[in-house]
Amino acid sequence: MALYNTPSAWGWPAQLLHWLVALLVVGLLAVGFAMVWLVSDLGASFQLYQLHKSLGVLVLTLVLVRLAWRCVNAIVPALPHGLQPWERLVATLTHRGFYVLLLLMPITGWLAASASPLGIPTVVFGLFTLPDPVGPDAALESVMAMVHGGLTVALVALLLLHVGAALKHHVVLRDGVLTRMLPGAR
């Protein structure tokens, strides 16, 4: 398996970062849903919030690594021939949208947690405490929580579009777009 991307395939670092972030995002969505809507026990809720914040920091870190790798390895496999111009535009905007959302979501979550009047520190996987960029501010916490929630809705919509397009390429068009992001596929 190649280290670097080629005009027709993604290298293993790009694949690994893609799938790690994808799994973490699905996990974050599940934990976020559980902590807000399902869990009422204060101790369990606290643990879920800490896990959610830790996973968010990990996603932010991996997205920054992915962007750095993208700068070092600027070759991107070409979109398949035969796509309509609007399809190419949607593909480009979807990928850029993911980067924007995956950077903004952890930042807005971090700001919301930092602004919380509760003053609960963000302890990342029990290893270190993330510094608070802002002090307690209930109004800022409310705004950042609302923005974080809105970005979550946008992320879910983008995720559904992305998965749907990947499945269309794989099942209907059979053009290899999905397989070039699968580890070990040629």
N, C-alpha and C positions, 0 to 999 in steps of 0.2 A: 504494500500500500504506500502510495506516494506521500511525502511530507508536504510538498507544495501543491497548490491548485494547478490545474492545467486548463486549457480552453474547453475541455470536455468533462472534467471531473474535479471534485473537491478533494483536497488532501486530508489526511487523517486528523490533523489538528483542527481544521475547520469543522469537520464532521463531529469530532468529540465535543468541541465547544457548543455546536448547534444542539446536540442531543442532551448534553448536561443542562444547558439553559432551558431547553424544552421541558425536561423532567422536573427541574426545579420550579419552573413557572406553574406547571400543573400542580405540584405539591403546594406551592404558595397559595394558589387559588383554593385548593381544598382546605388548607389550614385556615386561611382567611375566612372562608365561609363558615367553618366549624366554630372559630373563635367569636364570630359576630352573631351567628344565627342558631347554633346548636348547643353550645356549652354554657351552662349557667353556674356551675361550680367555680367559685372565685380562684381557687388554687389551680385547677385545670385550665381555666381561662388565662391566668397569668403565664403558665407554661407555654400555652399555644401562642400567646402574643410574643413571648421571648423567642420561640422557635421561628415564628413568622418574620420577626425582625432579623434574626440571624440568617435565615435563608435569603431575605432581601439583600442583606449586605453581600452575601456570597454571589447572588445574581449580578449585582452591580459590579463586583470585582471581575467576574467572568465576562461580562459584556465589555468592560474596559480592556481586558486581555484580548477578547475577540476583535475589538476595533484596532488594537495595536497590531495584532496578527494580520488583519486585513490591510493595514498600511505597509507592513513588511512584505506581504504576499498579495500584491494588488491584482493578480490575475483572477478573474471571476468566470466560471464556466458560462458560456453564452446561452441565452434563452433559445429554445427550439425555434427552428424556422417555421413559418406558417402562422405565427401568432399575429393577431390583429394589433394595430397600433395601441388601441385602448387596453388590450390585455398586457402588452409590454409596460404601459404606463402604470396599470394597477399592480403588476408584479414589482416594479421599482418602488412605487409608493408604499406598498405593503412592507417590503424589507426595510426601507428607511423608517417607516412608522414603528416597526418593532424596535429598532435601535433607540428612537426617541422615547418610546414608552418604557422600555427596559432601563433607561437612564433616569427618566423623570419619576417613575413609580417608587423606586427605593429612596430617592431624594425627598419626595413629598411625604412618604411614610416616616422617614427619619425626622423631618421637620415637624410633623404632627406629634410624634412621640416626644421630641425634645420640648415642644411647646406645651405639652400636657401639664396642667397644674398639679398632677399627682407626683411628678418628679421621679418617676421610675426609670432607672438607667437602662440603657440598651446594652446588655451583656451578650456579646457575640459568641455563641456556642460555649459559654462559660469560660472563654479564654481571655477576653479583654473587654473593657467597657468603651463603647463608642462615645466620643465627646459630644456634648450637646451644642449644635451651632447657634441655637437660640435659647433664651430662658423661658420660664413658664409664661404662657400667654393664651388664655382660653379662646380668645377670638381667632388667633392665628391657628391654634390647634383645630378649631372647627372648620376653618377655610381649607387647611391642608388635608384634613380628613375627607372633606367633600371632594376636593380635587383628586385625591388618591382613589376614592371610590369611582369617580367619573372616568379616570384613566383605566381603572379595572374593567369597566364596561367596554371601553374602547379596545382594550387588550383582548378581551374575550371575543369581540366581534372580529378583530384582525386574526386571531388564532383560528376561528371557525372558517374564515375566508381562506387562510393559508392551508389548512388541512384539507378543505374542500377542493382547492385548486390542485394540491399535490395528488389527491386521490383521482381527480379528473385526468390529470396527466398520466397517472399510472394505469388506471382501469379503462378509461375511454380512449385517450389519445395514444397510449402506449409508446411514449416518446423518450422514456428513460430519465425524465427530470427527477423523479423520486429516487430511483435506484442510485443515482450518482451522489446522493447524500447518505446512502446506507453504507455502514461499515462493511468492507469486504466485497461490495458489489462492483462490477466492472461496467 
